Each structure stands twice: as C-alpha cells, then as structure tokens.
C-alpha cells in the first residue's frame, strides 16, 4: 500500500482533490481533466505520478483506507480501564474519525454501493469487516463471553453500535432541525455516549430473547 510519506507534495495534492471528487461523484463521473483543473496542474502531471485513472482511483481509495485504519486501533486505548469503558472510548473515536474524514468514509461507502468490480471493492469491504471485528471483540470482552456463532445478540449489539455512528454521520445536517435531538448534531461525543448506554443496556433483554 502506498503511504503518504513516500509521495511528493504534488502527488498528495492530486490525491486529495481526487479523493474529494471521487467521493462526491464516483469513479465514472469524475474526469482526469477535472482533477487536474482543481489540483492546479495538468493531465500530464497526473499521469507522471499515476499511470492511469484506474491507478489514481486505487491509490485514492488506499489513502482513504489508511485515513481510517491509522486512527481506529483499540490497542491505543489504555488497557487499565474496563473493557466496557474501552469499548465506549473506541466508539467515540470511531464516530469522531468518521466526521474528521468525510471524503474517506464517503469514498469507501460509494465504492461499496457503486459495485465497480474493481480491487477497490475488496478494500472497502475490508474496512467495514475490520471495524466490525474490532467492535465485536470488545463487546464480547465486555461480557466476558468467548466468540461463537451462538452469540448472535452480542454480534447484533456490535452492528448496532457501528450503525448509529453511521446514522449521525449521514444525518448530522438534518438532525439540527429537530429541536429534541439537535444538541446531538453538534456533539458527536454526547451522541456516541448516549447511544452507547442505550444499546449496551439492552443486553439482558436481547441475549435472553435469542436463547
């Protein structure tokens, strides 16, 4: 995977512009000419750094994945606190990271939805699979339960935790018009903590219902 440390300033500018345009418009609707214009360069300069539009797209998606992976590591959270508190902090970081990297998240989501039949789809799936595995592992650890196919309720809780973060990410601009929940649109931490408590307090009912 190409890392930003190995790229020139010009290549990084191209990638940044391409990431934004691909996220907004998709691969097919974005032209090299448009990227060159917004990057303040030429098509020749783009092809100097990237051999084709497909190559540029792949490197842009890899950069988006790097943006997500570099922040979301449970191992960076203090091991001295309880598993439940580590899970709470991880989910707060997950949401904060999504809000800080909207182009990266939107590009990965678009790749999943557009079904471009490119290598990028596998990278996008890997992002969501890895995120789910990290969250699920923390949920299982919180309950001191070993992972198994029978623990459906706990896996659903992990899915719900990720889903509510996606909800705020997609609905933040709309939520501010609903007085009862508008404070959440300005405070991702408040939203994450509130939804965390709501979901994790359902464990007794949920687990019982699946037995």
C-alpha atoms as one frame of an Amber mdcrd trajectory, in Angstrom:
protein
   0.000   0.000   0.000   1.304   3.427  -0.922   1.796   5.662   2.097   1.670
   9.439   2.171   5.256   9.576   3.492   6.543   8.281   0.143   4.614  10.741
  -2.032   5.645  14.172  -3.305   3.678  17.314  -2.453   2.283  17.386  -5.995
   1.084  13.767  -5.790  -0.520  14.398  -2.403  -2.398  17.394  -3.796  -3.692
  15.285  -6.681  -4.775  12.521  -4.295  -6.559  14.982  -2.017  -8.516  16.506
  -4.900  -9.224  13.091  -6.413 -10.466  11.730  -3.090 -12.954  14.570  -2.761
 -14.213  14.297  -6.350 -14.422  10.509  -6.389 -16.300  10.618  -3.078 -18.790
  13.185  -4.406 -19.245  11.944  -7.976 -17.950   8.405  -8.222 -15.277   6.929
 -10.462 -17.083   7.112 -13.811 -18.377  10.685 -13.436 -15.006  12.138 -12.449
 -12.585  13.025 -15.233  -8.821  13.413 -15.144  -9.278  16.901 -16.639 -11.491
  17.923 -13.722  -8.981  16.597 -11.199  -6.141  18.410 -12.965  -8.055  21.715
 -13.009  -8.918  21.594  -9.317  -5.411  20.423  -8.393  -3.942  23.387 -10.245
  -1.916  21.268 -12.645  -2.161  19.387 -15.911  -3.266  15.952 -17.073   0.361
  15.253 -17.948   1.371  15.936 -14.349  -1.237  13.492 -13.089  -0.029  10.787
 -15.461   3.531  11.497 -14.311   2.529  10.307 -10.836  -0.236   7.821 -11.701
  -0.180   5.629 -14.812  -3.955   5.697 -15.372  -7.250   6.924 -13.971  -7.784
   3.452 -12.525  -4.395   3.596 -10.816  -5.186   7.027  -9.367  -8.527   5.731
  -8.087  -6.911   2.726  -6.426  -4.298   4.901  -4.721  -7.012   7.345  -3.633
  -9.036   4.533  -2.099  -5.942   3.126  -0.400  -5.299   6.557   1.088  -8.901
   6.676   2.331  -8.433   3.275   3.959  -5.202   4.499   5.523  -7.052   7.505
   6.972  -9.496   5.148   8.674  -7.103   2.418   9.811  -4.474   4.723  11.305
  -6.896   6.145  13.885  -9.092   3.199  14.791  -6.869   0.918  16.837  -8.296
  -0.383  20.146  -4.724  -1.114  21.268  -4.166   2.659  21.545  -6.761   2.853
  24.328  -5.489   2.343  27.878  -5.636  -1.296  28.935  -6.005  -0.245  32.579
  -9.662   0.760  32.120 -12.528  -1.743  31.950 -13.428  -3.469  28.645 -16.763
  -1.623  28.617 -15.056   1.751  29.011 -12.556   0.861  26.270 -15.493  -0.023
  24.027 -17.167   3.304  24.848 -13.986   5.229  24.006 -13.450   3.247  20.831
 -16.952   4.018  19.569 -16.499   7.722  20.368 -13.217   7.704  18.420 -14.862
   5.818  15.582 -17.521   8.500  15.183 -15.053  11.361  15.600 -12.820   9.817
  12.949 -15.721   9.497  10.518 -16.618  13.159  10.973 -12.977  14.233  10.556
 -12.542  12.214   7.330 -15.839  12.586   5.449 -14.282  12.178   1.993 -12.571
   8.945   3.021 -15.760   7.494   4.518 -17.939   8.607   1.598 -15.474   7.213
  -0.924 -15.458   3.817   0.798 -19.271   3.830   1.060 -19.621   4.798  -2.595
 -17.263   2.025  -3.646 -19.443  -0.492  -1.840 -22.638   0.860  -3.415 -21.373
   1.503  -6.959 -20.112  -2.057  -7.368 -17.321  -1.020  -9.717 -15.990  -4.581
  -9.923 -12.535  -3.306  -9.078  -9.973  -4.219  -6.469 -11.290  -1.249  -4.508
 -14.464  -3.090  -3.569 -12.398  -5.603  -1.637 -10.575  -2.799   0.180 -13.887
  -1.150   1.081 -15.303  -4.413   2.390 -12.127  -4.956   4.370 -12.610  -1.618
   6.140 -16.109  -2.483   7.337 -15.185  -6.069   8.191 -12.197  -4.961  10.245
 -14.201  -2.305  12.054 -16.937  -4.809  12.901 -14.418  -7.382  14.152 -12.782
  -4.814  16.437 -16.104  -3.666  17.884 -17.464  -7.216  18.235 -14.326  -8.359
  20.049 -14.680  -5.507  22.553 -18.369  -6.293  23.093 -17.620  -9.963  23.742
 -14.801  -8.956  26.088 -17.179  -6.616  27.933 -19.470  -9.547  28.699 -16.563
 -11.962  29.308 -18.010 -14.230  26.628 -15.994 -16.201  24.096 -16.942 -15.547
  20.496 -19.082 -18.238  18.895 -21.783 -18.498  16.256 -24.406 -18.828  19.009
 -23.798 -15.353  20.380 -25.978 -13.622  17.785 -27.354 -10.997  20.179 -23.900
  -9.735  21.097 -22.899  -9.524  17.427 -26.070  -7.553  16.735 -25.129  -5.117
  19.503 -21.762  -4.587  17.805 -23.539  -3.965  14.489 -25.933  -1.512  16.173
 -23.061   0.456  17.711 -21.475   0.927  14.282 -24.848   1.655  12.658 -25.772
   4.515  14.983 -22.434   6.168  14.252 -23.211   5.852  10.547 -26.625   7.365
  11.275 -25.156  10.513  12.803 -22.552  10.777  10.048 -25.269  10.640   7.372
 -27.912  12.678   9.229 -25.934  15.321  11.133 -27.067  18.172   8.880 -30.724
  17.166   9.234 -30.739  16.467  12.968 -30.073  20.104  13.804 -33.610  20.957
  12.627 -35.223  18.608  15.162 -35.292  20.501  18.496 -35.391  17.401  20.710
 -32.225  15.919  19.252 -30.485  18.961  17.749 -27.816  19.056  20.519 -26.501
  15.732  19.208 -25.708  17.262  15.821 -23.075  19.490  17.438 -21.612  16.956
  19.868 -20.513  13.617  18.481 -19.279  12.596  21.945 -22.686  13.244  23.503
 -24.396  11.275  20.737 -21.933   8.384  20.970 -22.149   8.130  24.770 -25.951
   8.354  24.807 -26.431   5.711  22.121 -23.763   3.528  23.701 -25.627   3.466
  27.013 -28.943   2.844  25.271 -27.644  -0.085  23.212 -25.476  -1.686  25.877
 -28.295  -1.536  28.440 -30.392  -3.744  26.172 -28.089  -6.725  26.632 -30.213
  -8.628  29.150 -33.381  -8.470  27.024 -31.562  -9.122  23.760 -29.481 -12.064
  24.945 -32.461 -13.691  26.651 -34.583 -13.369  23.515 -32.031 -15.253  21.436
 -31.622 -18.201  23.816
